[in-house]
Amino acid sequence: MIVLIMTIAGFACTGNRTEISGHVIGGEGLTLTLERLDVNQTSLVDSLKLGKDGSFAIKIELEEPELFILKSDKGEIINLLLMPGDMVSVESSYESFGHGYTLSGSLESEGIRNLVEQLQLTRKDLDSLQVIAGSIGDPENPQMKLVRSAYAQAIIKQKRYTIKYLVEHMGSPSSVYALYQKYDDDNLVLNQEGDLQYFKSVADSLEVTYPNSSLTRSLRADIKQREADFMEAAKLDTLLAMAGEEISGMLELSIPDRDGNKVELSSLQGKVILVAFWASGNKESVQAMLRLKPIYNKYHEKGFEIYAISLDNNKVNWMTAIDFNEFQWINVSELSFPESKAALLYNVTSLPTTYLINREGDILARNLYGRTLETWLDNLI
């Protein structure tokens, strides 16, 4: 009886123990970190130094399926979805860490590896098409139409791959990773309002198989936020529809710049304009503005302008942020936050928020960033 009790106790102690081990060729003595990945954030779990032969081993206790990131000192990552009791082996080289690895012992992590591999191929195709479009230059060139068609087909192909994976792995925790794959920092593969059905289907399935999982809870909370965001976007569409023919797409603004001179948004008509709402004290929006700088430098001489509206109430903080970050576009502010007429008119409920306006003054799109914004600009300028 004593032996039986000790055996059962030993199994209970090790049943949830999960181990990640492997080799990183050429990474001898370097450091790896293991981070836990939630839907919208990461947290450090452990860090370790590779052995003389590039070997490593990490042991953790798990009560439920969880997503992790194994990260090299170069910032390259291997995504893992671990189940309690998994014994995972990872083989890679330092040079190909994150994109040239093999693993065993985790079917969920292997599914994620396939997802990552396909998205990397799609990103490569999109980057190549961007280069070709840049070499053509003239948006009216017949070849540009072929490039745009190929770009659209690459996007469609990737989305179909992701949806197929979701359908085939609906009850699998790895489906959560598939939902949140991105082309870049700002653009999800599943980024349309209709795609919420896949988020909800995955959440429904996981609530049956893993009702108490943190992944399940985080996914359900994020779905509610996404529904709210799409409702706000619908309110904007209603506002624009109510404007009718009295406003030709562009909602007029006349806001003072740093010198107190009012700058009318309509004075920029004839250019492609990005109306960008931000605030000096909002870190996320400042980072978004910083990512706009290379795009502004690339397209400004071709007829692109940014009309940046800061939702501030302190002029010193506003001007300091402009000067420190070297924002060279048009900077204006009512300095009346939280009472902003511009934010009310454009239905701004979160920062950052941007609107893209064409040369004719029509609002075309909201919250475009990175490569997606550049693609729009290539077609408009």
C-alpha positions in Angstrom: 0.0 0.0 0.0 2.8 2.4 0.9 4.5 1.7 -2.4 1.3 2.3 -4.3 0.7 5.6 -2.6 4.2 6.7 -3.3 3.8 5.7 -6.9 0.6 7.7 -7.3 2.1 10.7 -5.5 5.1 10.6 -7.8 2.9 10.5 -10.9 0.9 13.5 -9.6 4.1 15.5 -9.1 5.4 14.7 -12.6 2.2 14.5 -14.6 2.1 18.3 -15.3 5.9 18.6 -15.7 6.7 19.8 -19.1 10.2 19.8 -20.6 11.7 21.6 -23.6 15.2 20.5 -24.6 17.3 20.5 -27.7 20.4 21.8 -29.5 21.3 25.1 -31.2 24.2 24.5 -33.4 26.6 27.5 -33.3 24.9 29.0 -30.2 27.3 27.7 -27.6 27.3 29.9 -24.5 24.6 32.2 -25.7 21.3 32.9 -23.9 17.8 31.8 -24.7 14.6 33.1 -23.0 11.3 31.5 -22.6 8.2 33.8 -22.5 4.6 33.0 -21.9 2.4 34.3 -24.7 -1.1 35.5 -23.9 -3.5 36.9 -26.6 -2.1 40.4 -26.3 1.0 40.2 -24.2 4.1 38.2 -23.1 5.7 37.5 -19.8 9.2 36.2 -19.0 9.2 32.6 -17.7 12.9 31.7 -17.7 16.3 32.4 -19.2 19.2 30.1 -19.6 22.7 29.9 -21.2 23.3 27.2 -23.9 25.9 24.5 -23.0 29.2 24.0 -24.7 27.6 21.8 -27.3 24.7 24.2 -27.8 22.3 22.1 -25.7 19.6 23.3 -23.4 16.8 22.0 -21.2 13.9 23.8 -19.5 11.4 22.3 -17.1 8.1 24.0 -16.2 4.9 23.0 -14.5 1.7 23.3 -16.5 -1.9 23.0 -15.5 -3.4 23.8 -18.9 -2.3 24.3 -22.5 -0.3 27.5 -22.9 1.5 29.3 -25.7 5.2 30.1 -25.3 8.0 31.8 -27.2 11.5 30.5 -27.2 13.7 33.5 -28.1 17.3 33.9 -29.1 19.5 36.8 -28.2 18.9 38.2 -31.7 15.2 38.4 -31.0 14.3 35.5 -33.4 11.6 33.2 -32.0 10.3 29.7 -32.0 6.6 29.4 -31.2 5.5 26.6 -28.9 2.1 25.4 -27.7 2.7 23.1 -24.8 0.4 20.7 -23.1 0.9 19.4 -19.5 3.4 16.6 -19.6 4.9 17.3 -23.1 8.5 16.4 -23.7 9.5 18.6 -26.6 12.8 18.4 -28.4 13.9 21.3 -30.6 16.8 21.2 -33.1 18.1 24.3 -34.8 21.1 26.4 -35.7 21.9 29.8 -34.4 21.8 31.3 -37.9 18.4 29.7 -38.8 16.8 30.0 -35.4 13.1 30.8 -35.8 12.8 29.8 -39.4 14.8 26.6 -39.9 14.1 24.4 -37.0 12.6 20.9 -36.4 10.8 19.7 -33.3 9.2 16.6 -31.9 7.1 15.7 -28.9 4.3 18.3 -29.5 1.7 18.0 -32.2 0.4 21.5 -31.3 3.8 23.1 -31.7 4.3 21.3 -35.0 1.0 22.8 -36.2 2.2 26.2 -35.3 5.5 25.6 -37.1 3.5 24.9 -40.3 1.5 28.1 -39.8 4.6 30.1 -39.4 6.3 28.5 -42.4 3.3 29.3 -44.7 3.1 32.9 -43.4 6.8 33.5 -44.0 6.4 32.3 -47.6 3.5 34.8 -48.0 5.5 37.6 -46.5 8.3 36.9 -48.9 5.9 37.0 -51.9 4.4 40.3 -50.7 7.8 41.9 -50.2 8.9 40.8 -53.7 5.8 42.3 -55.2 6.4 45.6 -53.3 9.9 45.7 -54.8 8.5 45.1 -58.3 5.8 47.8 -57.8 8.5 50.2 -56.7 10.6 49.5 -59.8 7.6 50.1 -62.1 6.8 53.4 -60.3 3.9 54.6 -62.6 0.6 53.5 -61.0 -1.0 53.8 -64.5 1.4 51.3 -66.0 -0.4 48.2 -67.2 2.1 46.0 -65.4 1.1 47.6 -62.1 -2.4 46.0 -62.5 -0.8 42.6 -62.7 1.3 43.3 -59.6 -1.8 44.4 -57.7 -3.7 41.3 -58.8 -0.8 39.1 -57.7 -0.6 40.9 -54.3 -4.4 40.4 -53.8 -4.1 36.7 -54.7 -1.2 36.2 -52.2 -3.4 37.7 -49.5 -6.4 35.5 -50.5 -4.2 32.4 -50.6 -2.8 33.0 -47.1 -6.3 33.7 -45.7 -7.6 30.5 -47.2 -4.7 28.5 -45.7 -5.4 30.0 -42.2 -9.2 29.3 -42.5 -8.5 25.7 -43.6 -6.3 25.2 -40.6 -8.9 26.6 -38.3 -11.6 24.3 -39.7 -9.4 21.3 -39.3 -8.1 22.2 -35.8 -11.1 24.0 -34.4 -10.8 22.3 -31.0 -7.1 22.6 -30.8 -5.4 25.3 -28.7 -3.1 26.0 -31.7 -6.1 27.5 -33.5 -5.7 30.5 -31.2 -2.3 31.1 -32.6 -3.7 30.9 -36.1 -6.3 33.6 -35.3 -3.6 36.1 -34.4 -1.1 35.6 -37.2 0.0 39.0 -38.6 1.5 40.2 -41.9 3.3 42.9 -39.8 3.0 44.5 -36.4 -0.4 46.1 -37.3 -2.2 43.8 -39.7 -3.8 40.5 -38.9 -4.5 37.9 -41.6 -8.0 37.7 -40.3 -8.7 41.4 -40.1 -12.3 41.8 -41.4 -15.5 42.1 -39.3 -16.8 38.9 -40.9 -13.7 37.1 -39.6 -15.0 37.4 -36.1 -17.1 34.3 -36.8 -13.8 32.3 -36.7 -12.8 33.8 -33.4 -16.2 32.9 -31.9 -16.1 29.4 -33.3 -12.7 28.7 -31.9 -13.8 30.2 -28.5 -16.9 28.0 -28.5 -14.9 24.9 -29.2 -12.2 25.7 -26.6 -14.8 26.4 -24.0 -15.9 22.7 -24.4 -12.4 21.2 -24.4 -10.5 23.7 -22.2 -13.2 25.7 -20.3 -10.7 26.9 -17.6 -7.8 27.7 -19.8 -6.4 31.3 -19.7 -6.2 31.1 -23.5 -9.9 30.5 -23.7 -10.7 33.4 -21.3 -8.4 35.8 -23.0 -9.8 34.9 -26.4 -13.4 35.5 -25.3 -12.4 38.9 -23.7 -10.6 40.0 -26.9 -13.7 39.0 -29.0 -15.8 41.4 -27.0 -13.3 44.2 -27.6 -13.1 43.5 -31.3 -16.9 43.6 -31.5 -16.9 47.0 -29.8 -14.2 48.3 -32.2 -16.2 47.3 -35.2 -19.3 48.9 -33.7 -17.4 52.2 -33.4 -16.3 51.9 -37.0 -20.0 51.4 -38.0 -20.9 54.5 -36.1 -18.4 56.4 -38.2 -19.9 55.1 -41.4 -23.3 56.2 -40.2 -21.9 59.7 -39.4 -20.5 60.0 -42.9 -23.7 58.8 -44.4 -25.6 61.4 -42.4 -23.3 64.1 -43.8 -24.9 63.5 -47.2 -23.8 65.6 -50.1 -23.0 68.7 -48.0 -19.6 67.2 -47.3 -17.7 65.6 -50.1 -16.1 62.9 -48.0 -13.7 65.1 -46.1 -14.9 66.4 -42.7 -13.4 69.9 -42.5 -11.1 70.8 -39.7 -9.3 74.1 -38.8 -6.9 73.7 -36.0 -4.0 75.8 -34.8 -0.4 74.7 -35.3 2.4 75.3 -32.8 2.6 79.0 -33.8 -1.1 79.5 -33.3 -1.8 79.7 -37.1 -5.0 77.7 -38.1 -4.4 75.0 -40.7 -7.5 74.0 -42.6 -7.6 70.4 -43.7 -9.3 71.4 -46.9 -6.2 73.4 -47.8 -4.4 70.1 -48.5 -7.0 68.9 -51.0 -5.2 67.6 -54.1 -2.8 65.6 -51.9 -3.2 62.2 -50.4 -3.7 62.9 -46.7 -3.4 60.8 -43.5 -5.3 62.4 -40.7 -3.6 61.0 -37.6 -4.9 61.3 -34.0 -2.3 60.9 -31.3 -1.2 62.3 -27.9 2.2 63.1 -26.4 1.4 61.1 -23.3 0.1 58.0 -25.1 3.0 55.7 -25.7 1.2 53.4 -28.2 0.2 56.4 -30.4 3.7 57.9 -30.2 5.2 54.6 -31.4 2.6 54.5 -34.2 3.7 58.0 -35.3 7.3 57.0 -35.2 6.5 54.1 -37.6 5.0 56.6 -40.0 8.2 58.6 -40.4 9.9 56.4 -43.0 6.6 56.2 -44.9 6.3 60.0 -44.8 9.8 60.4 -46.0 9.2 58.0 -48.9 6.0 59.5 -50.2 5.9 63.1 -49.1 7.6 64.5 -52.3 5.1 62.5 -54.4 2.1 64.3 -52.8 1.5 62.6 -49.4 0.9 64.7 -46.3 0.1 63.9 -42.7 -2.2 66.1 -40.7 -1.4 65.1 -37.1 -3.9 66.1 -34.5 -2.6 65.8 -30.9 -5.2 65.3 -28.2 -3.2 67.2 -25.6 -3.9 70.0 -23.2 -0.3 71.0 -22.4 1.5 72.9 -25.2 4.9 72.3 -23.7 4.5 68.5 -23.6 3.1 68.6 -27.1 5.9 70.6 -28.7 8.5 68.7 -26.8 7.2 65.4 -28.2 7.2 66.9 -31.7 10.8 68.2 -31.4 12.2 65.1 -29.7 10.7 62.7 -32.2 11.3 65.0 -35.1 7.8 64.9 -36.5 8.2 67.0 -39.7 4.6 66.8 -41.0 1.7 69.2 -40.2 1.2 69.2 -36.4 -1.9 70.8 -34.9 -3.7 70.7 -31.6 -6.8 72.2 -30.1 -5.1 71.9 -26.7 -8.5 71.2 -25.2 -8.3 67.5 -24.3 -10.6 65.8 -23.3 -12.9 68.3 -25.0 -11.9 67.8 -28.6 -14.3 68.8 -31.4 -12.0 67.1 -34.0 -12.1 63.8 -32.1 -15.9 64.1 -31.7 -16.3 64.8 -35.4 -14.2 61.9 -36.5 -15.6 59.6 -33.8 -12.2 58.9 -32.2 -12.5 56.6 -29.2 -9.0 55.2 -29.0 -5.4 56.2 -29.9 -3.9 56.0 -32.3 -6.6 56.5 -35.0 -5.9 57.4 -38.6 -8.0 58.2 -41.7 -6.7 58.0 -45.3 -8.1 60.7 -47.6 -7.6 60.7 -51.4 -6.8 63.6 -53.6 -10.5 64.3 -54.2 -11.1 64.6 -50.4 -12.8 61.3 -49.9 -12.2 59.2 -46.7 -11.1 55.8 -48.0 -9.9 53.8 -45.0 -9.3 53.8 -41.3 -6.2 52.7 -39.3 -3.9 51.6 -42.0 -0.2 51.1 -41.1 3.0 49.6 -42.3 3.0 47.7 -45.6 -0.8 48.0 -46.0 -0.6 51.8 -45.9 2.3 51.7 -48.4 0.2 49.6 -50.8 -2.6 52.1 -50.6 -0.3 54.9 -51.2 1.3 53.1 -54.2 -2.1 53.0 -55.8 -3.2 56.5 -54.9 0.0 58.6 -55.7 
